[in-house]
Amino acid sequence: MSDSRSGCPIAMTLDIVGDRWTLVILRDLHLGKRRFSQFLDSPERIATNVLSDRLALMEREGLVAKSLYQDRPKRYEYRLSEKGEALLPVLQAMSRWANRFVPDSWTTPPEFLNRKTP
């Protein structure tokens, strides 16, 4: 991303994944969701236009790869790239932190916390 606020690694990472939805979509991808309708079923209830925008951003940034699974109408599924997979430990750390310090956060499923990056 060429329009970063600074060269700080944290600021640069936030410039890519620091919006309200990208990490939630990454969570869903790590949990096996692949299709647009599956992302819409998440409890956070993302709007369709926001989801389209975030998936396009994630593809441009190399976090996901999009592939056609149906021609008429055109429908795509999304898979994590190596770059997207590498964010799993960050998501796991955030989940552990919230489970420890944020009252009423949902208990993170062990299959998510124990998942290893390929």
C-alpha positions in Angstrom: 0.0 0.0 0.0 1.7 3.2 -1.1 -0.4 5.8 0.8 0.6 4.6 4.3 0.6 7.2 7.1 4.2 6.3 8.0 6.7 3.5 7.8 5.6 2.2 11.3 4.8 -1.6 10.8 1.7 -1.3 13.1 0.4 1.8 11.2 1.1 0.1 7.9 -0.8 -3.1 8.9 -3.7 -1.0 10.2 -3.8 0.8 6.8 -4.6 -2.6 5.3 -6.7 -4.5 7.9 -7.6 -1.8 10.4 -11.2 -1.0 9.3 -14.2 -2.4 11.1 -14.7 -5.5 8.8 -11.6 -6.9 7.3 -10.4 -8.9 10.4 -14.0 -10.3 10.8 -14.0 -11.5 7.2 -10.5 -13.0 7.7 -11.8 -14.8 10.8 -14.7 -16.2 8.7 -12.3 -17.3 6.0 -10.1 -19.1 8.6 -13.3 -20.8 9.8 -14.0 -22.1 6.3 -16.4 -19.6 4.8 -15.8 -19.0 1.1 -18.8 -17.5 -0.5 -20.5 -14.1 -0.4 -23.7 -15.5 1.1 -21.8 -17.3 3.8 -20.1 -14.0 4.9 -23.6 -12.4 5.0 -24.7 -15.1 7.5 -22.2 -14.0 10.1 -23.6 -12.5 13.3 -22.1 -9.1 12.7 -24.5 -8.5 9.8 -22.2 -6.7 7.3 -24.0 -4.8 4.5 -23.6 -6.2 1.0 -22.0 -3.1 -0.4 -19.5 -3.0 2.5 -18.7 -6.7 2.0 -18.1 -6.3 -1.7 -15.8 -3.3 -1.0 -13.8 -5.2 1.6 -13.4 -8.4 -0.4 -12.2 -6.2 -3.4 -9.7 -4.5 -1.1 -8.5 -7.8 0.4 -8.0 -9.1 -3.1 -6.0 -6.0 -4.2 -3.9 -6.3 -1.1 -3.2 -10.0 -1.8 -5.0 -11.4 1.3 -7.5 -13.4 -0.7 -7.8 -15.0 -4.1 -11.1 -14.9 -5.9 -12.2 -17.7 -8.2 -15.3 -18.2 -10.3 -17.4 -21.2 -9.2 -20.6 -20.4 -11.3 -20.8 -18.8 -14.7 -24.5 -17.8 -14.8 -24.9 -15.7 -12.9 -21.3 -15.1 -12.1 -20.5 -16.2 -8.6 -17.1 -16.3 -6.9 -15.6 -17.9 -3.9 -12.7 -16.5 -1.9 -9.6 -18.3 -0.4 -6.9 -17.0 1.8 -3.6 -16.4 0.2 -0.3 -17.1 2.1 -0.4 -13.5 3.2 -4.0 -13.9 4.5 -3.1 -17.2 6.2 -0.2 -15.5 8.0 -2.6 -13.2 9.9 -4.1 -16.2 11.8 -1.8 -15.8 14.8 -2.8 -12.1 15.0 -6.5 -13.1 15.1 -5.9 -15.8 17.7 -4.0 -13.3 19.9 -6.8 -10.8 19.6 -9.3 -13.5 20.5 -7.3 -14.6 23.6 -6.9 -11.0 24.7 -10.7 -10.3 24.4 -11.6 -13.5 26.2 -9.3 -12.4 29.0 -10.1 -8.7 29.3 -13.3 -7.9 27.5 -16.4 -8.9 29.6 -19.1 -10.7 27.6 -16.9 -11.6 24.7 -17.8 -15.0 23.2 -15.6 -17.9 24.1 -13.4 -18.5 21.2 -13.8 -22.0 19.8 -10.8 -24.2 20.5 -10.6 -25.3 16.8 -9.9 -21.7 15.9 -7.4 -21.1 18.7 -5.6 -24.3 18.0 -5.5 -24.0 14.2 -2.1 -23.8 12.7 -1.1 -21.8 9.6 -0.3 -24.1 6.7 
